[in-house]
Amino acid sequence: MAQVVAVRTGLSQADADKRVLDVINQARTALENARKAAAKLSLWLTASLLIGAFAASLAATEGGYVRDNWNPGFAGR
């Protein structure tokens, strides 16, 4: 790869090697940052889904209680 860079850019072989290594290191750093961001995102999504499920279960429990104990003849008196 460094030979192709050296030929196309007119750089010396040592400079081309350095440029190729710099690009590879930048790509590795970007990949590592993307991996970390994906891991954080998956943890937050899991937490939000669990909180949503808990809230839905509480709402269903409360709704069932209201349904079972509702007396339409008693309302408004």
SEFIZA-3560 file (N, C-alpha, C; in Angstrom, 3 decimals):
REM SEFIZA-3560
<numar><xx>0.824</xx><yy>-1.181</yy><zz>0.000</zz><atom>N</atom></numar>
<numar><xx>0.000</xx><yy>0.000</yy><zz>0.000</zz><atom>CA</atom></numar>
<numar><xx>0.872</xx><yy>1.250</yy><zz>0.000</zz><atom>C</atom></numar>
<numar><xx>1.930</xx><yy>1.204</yy><zz>0.788</zz><atom>N</atom></numar>
<numar><xx>2.819</xx><yy>2.365</yy><zz>0.858</zz><atom>CA</atom></numar>
<numar><xx>3.495</xx><yy>2.621</yy><zz>-0.487</zz><atom>C</atom></numar>
<numar><xx>3.757</xx><yy>1.569</yy><zz>-1.241</zz><atom>N</atom></numar>
<numar><xx>4.362</xx><yy>1.754</yy><zz>-2.569</zz><atom>CA</atom></numar>
<numar><xx>3.407</xx><yy>2.492</yy><zz>-3.490</zz><atom>C</atom></numar>
<numar><xx>2.133</xx><yy>2.159</yy><zz>-3.447</zz><atom>N</atom></numar>
<numar><xx>1.137</xx><yy>2.841</yy><zz>-4.281</zz><atom>CA</atom></numar>
<numar><xx>1.058</xx><yy>4.307</yy><zz>-3.890</zz><atom>C</atom></numar>
<numar><xx>1.058</xx><yy>4.587</yy><zz>-2.584</zz><atom>N</atom></numar>
<numar><xx>1.008</xx><yy>5.975</yy><zz>-2.110</zz><atom>CA</atom></numar>
<numar><xx>2.253</xx><yy>6.721</yy><zz>-2.565</zz><atom>C</atom></numar>
<numar><xx>3.404</xx><yy>6.093</yy><zz>-2.470</zz><atom>N</atom></numar>
<numar><xx>4.655</xx><yy>6.741</yy><zz>-2.879</zz><atom>CA</atom></numar>
<numar><xx>4.642</xx><yy>7.071</yy><zz>-4.365</zz><atom>C</atom></numar>
<numar><xx>4.155</xx><yy>6.159</yy><zz>-5.176</zz><atom>N</atom></numar>
<numar><xx>4.137</xx><yy>6.385</yy><zz>-6.625</zz><atom>CA</atom></numar>
<numar><xx>3.140</xx><yy>7.473</yy><zz>-6.984</zz><atom>C</atom></numar>
<numar><xx>1.944</xx><yy>7.425</yy><zz>-6.393</zz><atom>N</atom></numar>
<numar><xx>0.886</xx><yy>8.370</yy><zz>-6.782</zz><atom>CA</atom></numar>
<numar><xx>1.100</xx><yy>9.769</yy><zz>-6.225</zz><atom>C</atom></numar>
<numar><xx>1.756</xx><yy>9.896</yy><zz>-5.086</zz><atom>N</atom></numar>
<numar><xx>1.933</xx><yy>11.216</yy><zz>-4.475</zz><atom>CA</atom></numar>
<numar><xx>3.325</xx><yy>11.789</yy><zz>-4.671</zz><atom>C</atom></numar>
<numar><xx>4.261</xx><yy>10.964</yy><zz>-5.053</zz><atom>N</atom></numar>
<numar><xx>5.628</xx><yy>11.442</yy><zz>-5.227</zz><atom>CA</atom></numar>
<numar><xx>6.394</xx><yy>11.548</yy><zz>-3.918</zz><atom>C</atom></numar>
<numar><xx>5.870</xx><yy>10.952</yy><zz>-2.864</zz><atom>N</atom></numar>
<numar><xx>6.561</xx><yy>10.975</yy><zz>-1.580</zz><atom>CA</atom></numar>
<numar><xx>7.652</xx><yy>9.910</yy><zz>-1.561</zz><atom>C</atom></numar>
<numar><xx>8.589</xx><yy>10.080</yy><zz>-0.622</zz><atom>N</atom></numar>
<numar><xx>9.600</xx><yy>9.038</yy><zz>-0.446</zz><atom>CA</atom></numar>
<numar><xx>8.927</xx><yy>7.820</yy><zz>0.193</zz><atom>C</atom></numar>
<numar><xx>9.597</xx><yy>6.689</yy><zz>0.125</zz><atom>N</atom></numar>
<numar><xx>9.030</xx><yy>5.447</yy><zz>0.675</zz><atom>CA</atom></numar>
<numar><xx>8.793</xx><yy>5.581</yy><zz>2.180</zz><atom>C</atom></numar>
<numar><xx>9.716</xx><yy>6.225</yy><zz>2.888</zz><atom>N</atom></numar>
<numar><xx>9.578</xx><yy>6.394</yy><zz>4.344</zz><atom>CA</atom></numar>
<numar><xx>8.371</xx><yy>7.274</yy><zz>4.667</zz><atom>C</atom></numar>
<numar><xx>8.184</xx><yy>8.371</yy><zz>3.913</zz><atom>N</atom></numar>
<numar><xx>7.032</xx><yy>9.245</yy><zz>4.141</zz><atom>CA</atom></numar>
<numar><xx>5.720</xx><yy>8.539</yy><zz>3.788</zz><atom>C</atom></numar>
<numar><xx>5.752</xx><yy>7.745</yy><zz>2.736</zz><atom>N</atom></numar>
<numar><xx>4.557</xx><yy>6.993</yy><zz>2.354</zz><atom>CA</atom></numar>
<numar><xx>4.207</xx><yy>5.956</yy><zz>3.417</zz><atom>C</atom></numar>
<numar><xx>5.218</xx><yy>5.286</yy><zz>3.949</zz><atom>N</atom></numar>
<numar><xx>4.975</xx><yy>4.324</yy><zz>5.036</zz><atom>CA</atom></numar>
<numar><xx>4.348</xx><yy>5.013</yy><zz>6.243</zz><atom>C</atom></numar>
<numar><xx>4.888</xx><yy>6.186</yy><zz>6.581</zz><atom>N</atom></numar>
<numar><xx>4.364</xx><yy>6.924</yy><zz>7.722</zz><atom>CA</atom></numar>
<numar><xx>2.915</xx><yy>7.345</yy><zz>7.461</zz><atom>C</atom></numar>
<numar><xx>2.625</xx><yy>7.814</yy><zz>6.271</zz><atom>N</atom></numar>
<numar><xx>1.263</xx><yy>8.246</yy><zz>5.950</zz><atom>CA</atom></numar>
<numar><xx>0.288</xx><yy>7.070</yy><zz>6.023</zz><atom>C</atom></numar>
<numar><xx>0.688</xx><yy>5.918</yy><zz>5.498</zz><atom>N</atom></numar>
<numar><xx>-0.175</xx><yy>4.736</yy><zz>5.547</zz><atom>CA</atom></numar>
<numar><xx>-0.406</xx><yy>4.308</yy><zz>6.992</zz><atom>C</atom></numar>
<numar><xx>0.629</xx><yy>4.300</yy><zz>7.806</zz><atom>N</atom></numar>
<numar><xx>0.477</xx><yy>3.933</yy><zz>9.218</zz><atom>CA</atom></numar>
<numar><xx>-0.410</xx><yy>4.930</yy><zz>9.960</zz><atom>C</atom></numar>
<numar><xx>-0.277</xx><yy>6.216</yy><zz>9.640</zz><atom>N</atom></numar>
<numar><xx>-1.141</xx><yy>7.230</yy><zz>10.263</zz><atom>CA</atom></numar>
<numar><xx>-2.606</xx><yy>6.988</yy><zz>9.922</zz><atom>C</atom></numar>
<numar><xx>-2.888</xx><yy>6.682</yy><zz>8.675</zz><atom>N</atom></numar>
<numar><xx>-4.269</xx><yy>6.433</yy><zz>8.258</zz><atom>CA</atom></numar>
<numar><xx>-4.809</xx><yy>5.168</yy><zz>8.930</zz><atom>C</atom></numar>
<numar><xx>-3.995</xx><yy>4.148</yy><zz>9.021</zz><atom>N</atom></numar>
<numar><xx>-4.421</xx><yy>2.909</yy><zz>9.686</zz><atom>CA</atom></numar>
<numar><xx>-4.717</xx><yy>3.173</yy><zz>11.165</zz><atom>C</atom></numar>
<numar><xx>-3.868</xx><yy>3.960</yy><zz>11.821</zz><atom>N</atom></numar>
<numar><xx>-4.089</xx><yy>4.282</yy><zz>13.233</zz><atom>CA</atom></numar>
<numar><xx>-5.350</xx><yy>5.127</yy><zz>13.417</zz><atom>C</atom></numar>
<numar><xx>-5.600</xx><yy>6.061</yy><zz>12.499</zz><atom>N</atom></numar>
<numar><xx>-6.828</xx><yy>6.858</yy><zz>12.574</zz><atom>CA</atom></numar>
<numar><xx>-8.059</xx><yy>5.972</yy><zz>12.408</zz><atom>C</atom></numar>
<numar><xx>-7.976</xx><yy>5.024</yy><zz>11.489</zz><atom>N</atom></numar>
<numar><xx>-9.103</xx><yy>4.115</yy><zz>11.274</zz><atom>CA</atom></numar>
<numar><xx>-9.342</xx><yy>3.240</yy><zz>12.501</zz><atom>C</atom></numar>
<numar><xx>-8.274</xx><yy>2.771</yy><zz>13.120</zz><atom>N</atom></numar>
<numar><xx>-8.420</xx><yy>1.951</yy><zz>14.333</zz><atom>CA</atom></numar>
<numar><xx>-9.035</xx><yy>2.768</yy><zz>15.474</zz><atom>C</atom></numar>
<numar><xx>-8.601</xx><yy>4.007</yy><zz>15.606</zz><atom>N</atom></numar>
<numar><xx>-9.152</xx><yy>4.874</yy><zz>16.645</zz><atom>CA</atom></numar>
<numar><xx>-10.637</xx><yy>5.139</yy><zz>16.396</zz><atom>C</atom></numar>
<numar><xx>-10.995</xx><yy>5.409</yy><zz>15.156</zz><atom>N</atom></numar>
<numar><xx>-12.403</xx><yy>5.640</yy><zz>14.825</zz><atom>CA</atom></numar>
<numar><xx>-13.237</xx><yy>4.393</yy><zz>15.075</zz><atom>C</atom></numar>
<numar><xx>-12.697</xx><yy>3.246</yy><zz>14.747</zz><atom>N</atom></numar>
<numar><xx>-13.400</xx><yy>1.980</yy><zz>14.985</zz><atom>CA</atom></numar>
<numar><xx>-13.603</xx><yy>1.726</yy><zz>16.475</zz><atom>C</atom></numar>
<numar><xx>-12.591</xx><yy>1.998</yy><zz>17.268</zz><atom>N</atom></numar>
<numar><xx>-12.691</xx><yy>1.819</yy><zz>18.716</zz><atom>CA</atom></numar>
<numar><xx>-13.721</xx><yy>2.784</yy><zz>19.312</zz><atom>C</atom></numar>
<numar><xx>-13.726</xx><yy>4.025</yy><zz>18.853</zz><atom>N</atom></numar>
<numar><xx>-14.712</xx><yy>4.996</yy><zz>19.334</zz><atom>CA</atom></numar>
<numar><xx>-16.125</xx><yy>4.577</yy><zz>18.946</zz><atom>C</atom></numar>
<numar><xx>-16.301</xx><yy>4.066</yy><zz>17.758</zz><atom>N</atom></numar>
<numar><xx>-17.620</xx><yy>3.602</yy><zz>17.326</zz><atom>CA</atom></numar>
<numar><xx>-18.069</xx><yy>2.397</yy><zz>18.144</zz><atom>C</atom></numar>
<numar><xx>-17.151</xx><yy>1.507</yy><zz>18.467</zz><atom>N</atom></numar>
<numar><xx>-17.478</xx><yy>0.340</yy><zz>19.290</zz><atom>CA</atom></numar>
<numar><xx>-17.925</xx><yy>0.762</yy><zz>20.680</zz><atom>C</atom></numar>
<numar><xx>-17.201</xx><yy>1.711</yy><zz>21.276</zz><atom>N</atom></numar>
<numar><xx>-17.567</xx><yy>2.198</yy><zz>22.597</zz><atom>CA</atom></numar>
<numar><xx>-18.924</xx><yy>2.890</yy><zz>22.576</zz><atom>C</atom></numar>
<numar><xx>-19.177</xx><yy>3.687</yy><zz>21.543</zz><atom>N</atom></numar>
<numar><xx>-20.461</xx><yy>4.380</yy><zz>21.443</zz><atom>CA</atom></numar>
<numar><xx>-21.610</xx><yy>3.387</yy><zz>21.274</zz><atom>C</atom></numar>
<numar><xx>-21.389</xx><yy>2.349</yy><zz>20.498</zz><atom>N</atom></numar>
<numar><xx>-22.431</xx><yy>1.330</yy><zz>20.306</zz><atom>CA</atom></numar>
<numar><xx>-22.706</xx><yy>0.580</yy><zz>21.607</zz><atom>C</atom></numar>
<numar><xx>-21.671</xx><yy>0.318</yy><zz>22.381</zz><atom>N</atom></numar>
<numar><xx>-21.859</xx><yy>-0.364</yy><zz>23.665</zz><atom>CA</atom></numar>
<numar><xx>-22.654</xx><yy>0.509</yy><zz>24.632</zz><atom>C</atom></numar>
<numar><xx>-22.321</xx><yy>1.789</yy><zz>24.696</zz><atom>N</atom></numar>
<numar><xx>-23.068</xx><yy>2.705</yy><zz>25.564</zz><atom>CA</atom></numar>
<numar><xx>-24.517</xx><yy>2.822</yy><zz>25.114</zz><atom>C</atom></numar>
<numar><xx>-24.721</xx><yy>2.930</yy><zz>23.813</zz><atom>N</atom></numar>
<numar><xx>-26.079</xx><yy>3.034</yy><zz>23.290</zz><atom>CA</atom></numar>
<numar><xx>-26.895</xx><yy>1.800</yy><zz>23.632</zz><atom>C</atom></numar>
<numar><xx>-26.312</xx><yy>0.625</yy><zz>23.509</zz><atom>N</atom></numar>
<numar><xx>-27.056</xx><yy>-0.598</yy><zz>23.811</zz><atom>CA</atom></numar>
<numar><xx>-27.410</xx><yy>-0.676</yy><zz>25.296</zz><atom>C</atom></numar>
<numar><xx>-26.529</xx><yy>-0.219</yy><zz>26.170</zz><atom>N</atom></numar>
<numar><xx>-26.844</xx><yy>-0.213</yy><zz>27.599</zz><atom>CA</atom></numar>
<numar><xx>-27.983</xx><yy>0.750</yy><zz>27.917</zz><atom>C</atom></numar>
<numar><xx>-27.953</xx><yy>1.947</yy><zz>27.330</zz><atom>N</atom></numar>
<numar><xx>-29.012</xx><yy>2.929</yy><zz>27.573</zz><atom>CA</atom></numar>
<numar><xx>-30.344</xx><yy>2.454</yy><zz>26.994</zz><atom>C</atom></numar>
<numar><xx>-30.315</xx><yy>1.826</yy><zz>25.831</zz><atom>N</atom></numar>
<numar><xx>-31.559</xx><yy>1.311</yy><zz>25.255</zz><atom>CA</atom></numar>
<numar><xx>-32.145</xx><yy>0.199</yy><zz>26.121</zz><atom>C</atom></numar>
<numar><xx>-31.293</xx><yy>-0.663</yy><zz>26.642</zz><atom>N</atom></numar>
<numar><xx>-31.765</xx><yy>-1.722</yy><zz>27.523</zz><atom>CA</atom></numar>
<numar><xx>-32.389</xx><yy>-1.138</yy><zz>28.784</zz><atom>C</atom></numar>
<numar><xx>-31.737</xx><yy>-0.150</yy><zz>29.366</zz><atom>N</atom></numar>
<numar><xx>-32.273</xx><yy>0.479</yy><zz>30.570</zz><atom>CA</atom></numar>
<numar><xx>-33.611</xx><yy>1.154</yy><zz>30.282</zz><atom>C</atom></numar>
<numar><xx>-33.713</xx><yy>1.846</yy><zz>29.163</zz><atom>N</atom></numar>
<numar><xx>-34.973</xx><yy>2.537</yy><zz>28.852</zz><atom>CA</atom></numar>
<numar><xx>-36.095</xx><yy>1.544</yy><zz>28.576</zz><atom>C</atom></numar>
<numar><xx>-35.784</xx><yy>0.433</yy><zz>27.948</zz><atom>N</atom></numar>
<numar><xx>-36.810</xx><yy>-0.587</yy><zz>27.723</zz><atom>CA</atom></numar>
<numar><xx>-37.287</xx><yy>-1.200</yy><zz>29.032</zz><atom>C</atom></numar>
<numar><xx>-36.371</xx><yy>-1.437</yy><zz>29.956</zz><atom>N</atom></numar>
<numar><xx>-36.759</xx><yy>-1.981</yy><zz>31.260</zz><atom>CA</atom></numar>
<numar><xx>-37.617</xx><yy>-0.980</yy><zz>32.044</zz><atom>C</atom></numar>
<numar><xx>-37.261</xx><yy>0.280</yy><zz>32.005</zz><atom>N</atom></numar>
<numar><xx>-38.051</xx><yy>1.308</yy><zz>32.681</zz><atom>CA</atom></numar>
<numar><xx>-39.433</xx><yy>1.414</yy><zz>32.044</zz><atom>C</atom></numar>
<numar><xx>-39.488</xx><yy>1.357</yy><zz>30.718</zz><atom>N</atom></numar>
<numar><xx>-40.778</xx><yy>1.390</yy><zz>30.034</zz><atom>CA</atom></numar>
<numar><xx>-41.650</xx><yy>0.198</yy><zz>30.381</zz><atom>C</atom></numar>
<numar><xx>-41.057</xx><yy>-0.972</yy><zz>30.470</zz><atom>N</atom></numar>
<numar><xx>-41.821</xx><yy>-2.167</yy><zz>30.839</zz><atom>CA</atom></numar>
<numar><xx>-42.343</xx><yy>-2.055</yy><zz>32.271</zz><atom>C</atom></numar>
<numar><xx>-41.535</xx><yy>-1.522</yy><zz>33.165</zz><atom>N</atom></numar>
<numar><xx>-41.963</xx><yy>-1.335</yy><zz>34.542</zz><atom>CA</atom></numar>
<numar><xx>-43.118</xx><yy>-0.344</yy><zz>34.619</zz><atom>C</atom></numar>
<numar><xx>-43.013</xx><yy>0.780</yy><zz>33.889</zz><atom>N</atom></numar>
<numar><xx>-44.085</xx><yy>1.776</yy><zz>33.884</zz><atom>CA</atom></numar>
<numar><xx>-45.365</xx><yy>1.192</yy><zz>33.291</zz><atom>C</atom></numar>
<numar><xx>-45.244</xx><yy>0.391</yy><zz>32.244</zz><atom>N</atom></numar>
<numar><xx>-46.426</xx><yy>-0.225</yy><zz>31.631</zz><atom>CA</atom></numar>
<numar><xx>-47.089</xx><yy>-1.205</yy><zz>32.587</zz><atom>C</atom></numar>
<numar><xx>-46.286</xx><yy>-1.945</yy><zz>33.350</zz><atom>N</atom></numar>
<numar><xx>-46.874</xx><yy>-2.897</yy><zz>34.301</zz><atom>CA</atom></numar>
<numar><xx>-47.588</xx><yy>-2.158</yy><zz>35.428</zz><atom>C</atom></numar>
<numar><xx>-47.026</xx><yy>-1.051</yy><zz>35.879</zz><atom>N</atom></numar>
<numar><xx>-47.708</xx><yy>-0.259</yy><zz>36.905</zz><atom>CA</atom></numar>
<numar><xx>-49.026</xx><yy>0.311</yy><zz>36.374</zz><atom>C</atom></numar>
<numar><xx>-49.006</xx><yy>0.825</yy><zz>35.149</zz><atom>N</atom></numar>
<numar><xx>-50.224</xx><yy>1.371</yy><zz>34.562</zz><atom>CA</atom></numar>
<numar><xx>-51.274</xx><yy>0.285</yy><zz>34.363</zz><atom>C</atom></numar>
<numar><xx>-50.860</xx><yy>-0.895</yy><zz>33.958</zz><atom>N</atom></numar>
<numar><xx>-51.811</xx><yy>-1.997</yy><zz>33.773</zz><atom>CA</atom></numar>
<numar><xx>-52.400</xx><yy>-2.431</yy><zz>35.109</zz><atom>C</atom></numar>
<numar><xx>-51.579</xx><yy>-2.464</yy><zz>36.139</zz><atom>N</atom></numar>
<numar><xx>-52.078</xx><yy>-2.824</yy><zz>37.469</zz><atom>CA</atom></numar>
<numar><xx>-53.089</xx><yy>-1.800</yy><zz>37.965</zz><atom>C</atom></numar>
<numar><xx>-52.766</xx><yy>-0.530</yy><zz>37.823</zz><atom>N</atom></numar>
<numar><xx>-53.687</xx><yy>0.529</yy><zz>38.244</zz><atom>CA</atom></numar>
<numar><xx>-54.967</xx><yy>0.513</yy><zz>37.426</zz><atom>C</atom></numar>
<numar><xx>-54.839</xx><yy>0.306</yy><zz>36.127</zz><atom>N</atom></numar>
<numar><xx>-56.025</xx><yy>0.230</yy><zz>35.265</zz><atom>CA</atom></numar>
<numar><xx>-56.915</xx><yy>-0.944</yy><zz>35.614</zz><atom>C</atom></numar>
<numar><xx>-56.333</xx><yy>-2.076</yy><zz>35.933</zz><atom>N</atom></numar>
<numar><xx>-57.114</xx><yy>-3.240</yy><zz>36.346</zz><atom>CA</atom></numar>
<numar><xx>-57.836</xx><yy>-2.994</yy><zz>37.654</zz><atom>C</atom></numar>
<numar><xx>-57.157</xx><yy>-2.320</yy><zz>38.576</zz><atom>N</atom></numar>
<numar><xx>-57.796</xx><yy>-2.003</yy><zz>39.851</zz><atom>CA</atom></numar>
<numar><xx>-58.990</xx><yy>-1.081</yy><zz>39.644</zz><atom>C</atom></numar>
<numar><xx>-58.821</xx><yy>-0.044</yy><zz>38.825</zz><atom>N</atom></numar>
<numar><xx>-59.916</xx><yy>0.892</yy><zz>38.550</zz><atom>CA</atom></numar>
<numar><xx>-61.058</xx><yy>0.169</yy><zz>37.847</zz><atom>C</atom></numar>
<numar><xx>-60.754</xx><yy>-0.694</yy><zz>36.899</zz><atom>N</atom></numar>
<numar><xx>-61.789</xx><yy>-1.440</yy><zz>36.184</zz><atom>CA</atom></numar>
<numar><xx>-62.585</xx><yy>-2.335</yy><zz>37.139</zz><atom>C</atom></numar>
<numar><xx>-61.895</xx><yy>-3.009</yy><zz>38.013</zz><atom>N</atom></numar>
<numar><xx>-62.560</xx><yy>-3.955</yy><zz>38.910</zz><atom>CA</atom></numar>
<numar><xx>-63.368</xx><yy>-3.267</yy><zz>40.005</zz><atom>C</atom></numar>
<numar><xx>-62.986</xx><yy>-2.063</yy><zz>40.389</zz><atom>N</atom></numar>
<numar><xx>-63.633</xx><yy>-1.387</yy><zz>41.508</zz><atom>CA</atom></numar>
<numar><xx>-64.485</xx><yy>-0.193</yy><zz>41.087</zz><atom>C</atom></numar>
<numar><xx>-64.743</xx><yy>-0.048</yy><zz>39.824</zz><atom>N</atom></numar>
<numar><xx>-65.520</xx><yy>1.098</yy><zz>39.339</zz><atom>CA</atom></numar>
<numar><xx>-67.002</xx><yy>0.819</yy><zz>39.506</zz><atom>C</atom></numar>
<numar><xx>-67.710</xx><yy>1.786</yy><zz>40.077</zz><atom>N</atom></numar>
<numar><xx>-69.145</xx><yy>1.651</yy><zz>40.292</zz><atom>CA</atom></numar>
<numar><xx>-69.837</xx><yy>2.822</yy><zz>39.604</zz><atom>C</atom></numar>
<numar><xx>-70.437</xx><yy>2.600</yy><zz>38.409</zz><atom>N</atom></numar>
<numar><xx>-71.007</xx><yy>3.738</yy><zz>37.658</zz><atom>CA</atom></numar>
<numar><xx>-72.210</xx><yy>4.347</yy><zz>38.361</zz><atom>C</atom></numar>
<numar><xx>-72.939</xx><yy>3.592</yy><zz>39.158</zz><atom>N</atom></numar>
<numar><xx>-74.094</xx><yy>4.165</yy><zz>39.847</zz><atom>CA</atom></numar>
<numar><xx>-73.700</xx><yy>5.080</yy><zz>40.982</zz><atom>C</atom></numar>
<numar><xx>-72.489</xx><yy>4.981</yy><zz>41.458</zz><atom>N</atom></numar>
<numar><xx>-72.038</xx><yy>5.778</yy><zz>42.586</zz><atom>CA</atom></numar>
<numar><xx>-71.392</xx><yy>7.085</yy><zz>42.154</zz><atom>C</atom></numar>
<numar><xx>-71.036</xx><yy>7.204</yy><zz>40.882</zz><atom>N</atom></numar>
<numar><xx>-70.322</xx><yy>8.376</yy><zz>40.383</zz><atom>CA</atom></numar>
<numar><xx>-71.191</xx><yy>9.614</yy><zz>40.453</zz><atom>C</atom></numar>
<numar><xx>-70.680</xx><yy>10.700</yy><zz>40.905</zz><atom>N</atom></numar>
<numar><xx>-71.350</xx><yy>11.991</yy><zz>40.909</zz><atom>CA</atom></numar>
<numar><xx>-72.242</xx><yy>12.249</yy><zz>42.104</zz><atom>C</atom></numar>
<numar><xx>-72.291</xx><yy>11.427</yy><zz>43.076</zz><atom>N</atom></numar>
<numar><xx>-73.147</xx><yy>11.642</yy><zz>44.250</zz><atom>CA</atom></numar>
<numar><xx>-72.370</xx><yy>12.140</yy><zz>45.429</zz><atom>C</atom></numar>
//
